[in-house]
Amino acid sequence: MRKDILIIGFVVLLIAVIFSGTKIQSVEDYYQTHIDDITEESETVFITIEATTVLDNLDQLDATLKDEKYVPKDGMILEESEYVLRKDDTVFDLLKRATRHNQIQLDFQGASDNSFKSAYIKGINHLYEFSCGELSGWMYEVNGEFPDHGVSRYELVDGDKVALRYTCDLGRDLGQEMNMN
């Protein structure tokens, strides 16, 4: 008897959850509906994700990544895309939104899991640190400048242009040398 009451209770709870506004949608619908609509009043930011340096270093690229689905022929993983700037958005917030919307793989380490107290980008589109040599990995720039702090600590402002760029030579191939101090 008690078992029957529990089962009935569970079924009623399940039905209540389903009919209380739970919206069931496909993965494709989910990614399309969670992007902000841009209006004339919207503050916006732009993002690009590219790995063009890999094209000059294919001999160092991990053999399992030598495919256009990981490194497109032009090196552009995400062409410049515009997104609504949300209150307190960081580069990391924008990157997560853009990769989720465009179904691009993103792997990161949380800010509480490292000494820098900022999210660390481990991999984008299956390109990781060391995927293309011992000095390779992801760097970011905002408005053509390489900030000196992590992606989750850089707060964006209207009109910012963010680029996530893959380096094969510790930033030298991007015109920047990483400060290791």
N, C-alpha and C positions, 0 to 999 in steps of 0.2 A: 504494500500500500504506500509506504513512504517513498519507495523507488518510483512509483507511478506519479506521485505529486512532484518530485524533483524533475522528472522528464517533462511533465506538462508545464511546469514553471520555466524550464529551459526553453521550450518551444515558444511559449508566450513571450519571453524575453527576446528571443531571436526575431520573432515577428515584429515586436515593438521597435527594435533597432532598425530593421529593414524599412518599416513604414514611417519612421520618425525623421525622414529626410536624408537617409543614406543614399547617395547618388552613386550608382554602379556604372562605370564607364570603362571603355577600352583603354589600353595604355596610350594609344595614339590620341584619343580624346583628352586624356589627362594632361599630356604634354602640351596640347594646343590650348587648353582652357586656363592654364595657370600662368600665362604670360600677360602682362599688363597691356591694356590698350593705350596707345600713344595719342594724345590730343595736342592741340596747339598750346595749351596751358601747361603741358607736362614738362618737367625738367627731365632731361635724358642724358644718358651716357652711352658710350660705344665700346665694343670689345671685339678683339681679333685674337685668334689662336693660330700660331704658325710654327712650322718646323722646317723652314727653308734651309737652315744650316745642315740638316741631315743630308740633303741632296748632294752636297759637296763632300760628304763623309760616309757614303754608302758602304765603303769597305770596312768601316768600324761598326756599322749597324748590326745589331743582333739578327741573325739569319731568320728567325721566326717573325720578324717585323718587316721583312722586305716584301711588302705588299701594299698596294695603293689604298687599302682600307685603313692602314696605319699611317702611312706617309703618302699623301696625294702627290701626283706628278708635279704640281706647282708648290708643294709644301704647305698649302693653306688648309688647315683643319677647319677653321671657321672664318669666313670672310667677315669684314667689318659689319657688325650688327648693332642696332640701336635698341636700348631698353629704357624703360621708365626708371628714373632715379627714385628710390624709396628712402624714407627717413633713415639716417645713420647707415646707409649702404656702404660696405667696404668692397675692395677689389674681390675679396673672397666671396662675398654675397653675390656679386654680379657674376663671377665665374661659375658658381654653383647653379644659378638660375639659367645662364646661357647653356651650360653643358646639359642640364636636365632638359631644357626646352628642345635642344638639337640632338638629344640622345647620344651625346659624346661621353665616353667613359672618363670618369674622374676618380682619382684615388688620392687621399690626403691624410695627413696626420694632424690631429686636433691640437689646438693651442696649449691645452693643459698637458699634452704628452711630450713636450720638448722644452728645451731651455730658452728658446727664443720668445715664448709666450705668444706665438702667432701660428696660425695654420701653416703647414708645410705641404706644398704640392709635390706629391710623390710621382704621379703619373697622369697624363692626359692622353686619351686615344691610344692607350697601351704603350705609350712612350714614357719610360721611367728614367730616373737618374741612372746613369751608367749604361743605358740601352745603346748608346752610340759613342762608346769610349769612356775612359775613367774620369774625364772632365766634363761629362755631359749632364744635363738636367734642365729644369724649367726656371726661367727668370721672368720678371714682369716689369713693364714700364708704364708710366702714366704720362701722357702728353710728351712723349719722347725722352723722358727722364727715368732713370732706374732708381726708385726710392731705396732708402737705406734701412727699411724695416719691413716686416712681413705683410703678406696679403690681407690678413684679417685685422691688421692695425692701420691700414691706409684707408681713410674715409674719403669717399668720392664727393665731388661737387658737380653741378650742372655743366654739361659739355665735355667732361673728361673723356679722353680716349685712352683706353686700356689695351695693352697688347701682352698676351702671354706668349713668350718666345722660347723656343728650345735652343739651348746652346750645346755645342760639342766641344767647346774649348774654354770653359769657365767664364764665359761672357766676352772673351776677347773677340770672338767671331761675330759678336753683336755690337762691337764698339764700346764695350764696358768691361772693366776688370772688377771682379767681385772683391770686396773688402773682407779679408779673412780675420781681421782683428776683433 
